[in-house]
Amino acid sequence: MRPEIHRRPDCRLCGGRELGLAFALAPSPPANAFASAQRRGGQQRKFPLDLFFCRQCAHLQLLDVVDPRILFEEYVYVSSTSPVFVDHFRRLADEILHRFPAPAGSLTLEIGSNDGALLRFFQQAGMTVLGVDPAVKIAAQATESGIPTLNAFFTPTLAREIRSDQGAAHYLLANNVCAHIDDLGAVLDGVRALLAPDGVFVFEVSYLADVVEKTLFDTIYHEHLDYHSVKPLIPFFRRHGLELIETWRVDSHGGSLRGVAQRAEGGRPVGASVGELVALEEAMGLDRLETFLQFAQRIETRKEQLTTLLRQWKQEGKSIAGYGAPAKAATLMHHFGLGPEMIDFIVDDSPWKQGLFSPGLHIPILPSSAIASEKPDAIVILAWNFAQPLLNKLADYRQSGGKCVVPLPEVTVY
């Protein structure tokens, strides 16, 4: 029987063993381990959230690895429930198709394709699409909706099978999945095996520069094993026969890194964007352990600011709700101690989460219509990366006297 968690002894990117503890967040259950009503009274196992810095390549990572079957086979995050992300995917597809044109019908494969929201835009552009995703129900739903999806983890063996059956892929995509994979080197080996000689691998990950700059510590949870910066990725890709040719900052998830890679012999020049971000990271000190020790102190400052405010409101008899039950909310709520004595209920627009209870703390998840019926005095915007559209949506609530709190990047009351 496989253990639920194991600790690896080395850096995931370079294999080095000179690893220093950067900081530790409060242990929590997996961020998407929502409890059913039947399981609400039971205890959920919590796992460590300790961040380690590699002194050899400057990569920041979790070394405690939760079994991916626990994290992903019953996954409840669905991309299409967010209009913001659907628009982001549309613009991403347009950019890839424009910058790296391919013949009509070329194979486009996405690793961790979820419900196919991104692939649908490539399909509409005339490409042959295929998704690979380990979430059983979501993969089946995507296939039923017209996006063929293999219910599997992406491996070199699977890559070779797909190439044998369908030919090489001109576009290989990985949107917010490269941080989730313990053996990321094997995935890159699969990418190289499947990628056409003139193809591109395009990925997006949360960018460590934004995490540090904006104190976005709640993007740290068990699904995210890695906190990527460009400098360690360059030699890592090279060791797996790939070359980073572009790296851009994008706004999604509070700040992400979009990278483009080709086969090492691909022939496209390396863009100036790669060196520019390496220079930025060095200026920010992302290659020094001390930077992350200071980061931990800023997290504690945000905790004190938010909890002082919410405790005051509770002492005044006010009711407080949360808006959004994204994975990041689990980290924020456990580390800040925002349990049911502080947050009465959470609303979320995803029907996959409504009727469930938050991981570990077991706060009920209700539809957004509950705001009108329950009339909370204040709402904490837990999905802070969608703060502006949610504040717009809550304009009438605020005009009627309700308060909204955005906890990050700064604690702000509207």
Secondary structure, 3 states (H helix, E strand, C coil): CCCCEEECCCCCCCCCCCEEEEEEEEEECCCCCCECCCCCCCCCCCEEEEEEEECCCCCEEECEEECHHHHHCCCCCCHHHCHHHHHHHHHHHHHHHHHCCCCCCCEEEEECCCCCCCHHHHHHCCCEEEEEECCHHHHHHHHHCCCCEEECCCCHHHHHHHHHHHCCEEEEEEECCHHHCCCHHHHHHHHHHHEEEEEEEEEEEEEHHHHHHHCCHHHCCCCCCEEECHHHHHHHHHHCCEEEEEEEEECHHHCEEEEEEEECCCCCCCCHHHHHHHHHHHHHCCCCHHHHHHHHHHHHHHHHHHHHHHHHHHHCCCCEEEECCCHHHHHHHHHHCCCCCCCCEEECCCCCCCCCECCCCCCEEECCCHHHHHCCCEEEECCHHHHHHHHHHCHHHHHCCCEEEECCCCCEEC
